[in-house]
Amino acid sequence: MAMQSRIFPVSEYVRPSNGEPIRSVVQETKDAVVVVWHAHPGQDIAAHIHPHGQDTWTVISGEADYYQGGGIVAHLKAGDIAIANPGQVHGALNTGQVPLVFVSVVAPGSAGFAVAEK
């Protein structure tokens, strides 16, 4: 029996766009949704929440202002991990000179989504 690969090269999921930043799905199950995000300098990933789940971002490249709600912003850079627990606001503006690329893991897969204030 052939084993399904469990290794997913991030570079194969990066989808640059001059419009809105692209969310490229790597895998979606009831347990989690794993996506790769790409945002050009100046692009914004809208502030939002997942009412019923956690969103963990692992930054591969670039830097950004990371929205935390209530006007609170933190600086993210390559190598950082940002965790938004259920209901916590998160989103980002690429403030750097290179693309912001990160892997997002939302768990469980039924975490939901709602736009929120920065």
C-alpha positions, 0 to 999 in steps of 0.5 A: 500500500502506498503511503500518502505524502505528509510533506508539503513544500511551502513554495508550491502553495505560494500564489502572488496576486496584485489584487487581494492576498491569496490564501492557498489551501494545503489541506482541509479536514475536520481537524484543521485547515492548513493554508499558505498566505502570500501578501505583497508589500502594502497588502492587507489581510483583513482583521478577522476572528475564528469563533470556534477555533485557534489560528496559528501563523508561522512566518516564513518570510517578510514582516508585518503589522499584526492586528490584535483588536482594540487598535493593538498591533504587534510586529511579526517577522520571519521566524515568528509564530503568532497564535490567535485563540478562539475569538481573538482578532488577527490580521496583518499588513505587510509593512516590509519590502519583500512578500509576507509568506506564512503558514496558517493552521486553523483548528478545528476545521469548523472554526468559523470565520467573521470579519472584525475590527483591527 
